Each structure stands twice: as C-alpha cells, then as structure tokens.
Amino acid sequence: MIFLNYYIYLYMFIISMFMFSYLYYQLLLSLMSLEFVMLSLLMILMMNLFINQNLLLLLYYLVFVVCESVLGLTLLILMIRSYGNNNMNLMNLMMW
C-alpha cells in the first residue's frame, strides 16, 4: 500500500513538470505549476521523513518553499506593474 502512494506522488511530480514545461508563457501559471512540484516533493519527503523520524528537514524544506513562493509572487507583481500583464512572450529577458 505504501508503494502505491509513491507512484501517485511520482505521477503528480511528472504531471506538474509537464505543466511547467507546457505553460511557460504565463508567469502565474508557471508559478502555480512550480508550487504543485513542491507539493508533490513535500509528500514524498514527508513519507520518507516520518519513517526516519527526521522532521527537522521537513521544516527546512517548508521554509525554502515559502521563500521561493514569496520571491515568485514579488517578481509577478513587479512584472505586472511594469508591463501590464504576465505574458512572458512580450518580455525580453535580456533587458529586464
């Protein structure tokens, strides 16, 4: 039964990576798919770390995920304020 959960979470990870590579032109959709990647990795880590009774690493991972999401939302707000939308096709990354 525990291996079935691993397969479900790995399937979540693969689908979220596909979403990230397919929906790259909208920054908000890219950030949402990155959060889905982090959620699937959190579930895999949680299963492994609960078995080993090493929950401090789980706390460090959660702090990293929160910092990453705050940074992404900050970049999204700056991009919307400067360009008016979150479409990545209209933006030249070399001049940003």
Secondary structure as GFF3:
##gff-version 3
##sequence-region A 1 96
A	DSSP	alpha_helix	2	22	.	.	.	ID=ss1
A	DSSP	alpha_helix	27	52	.	.	.	ID=ss2
A	DSSP	alpha_helix	56	83	.	.	.	ID=ss3
A	DSSP	three_ten_helix	88	90	.	.	.	ID=ss4
###
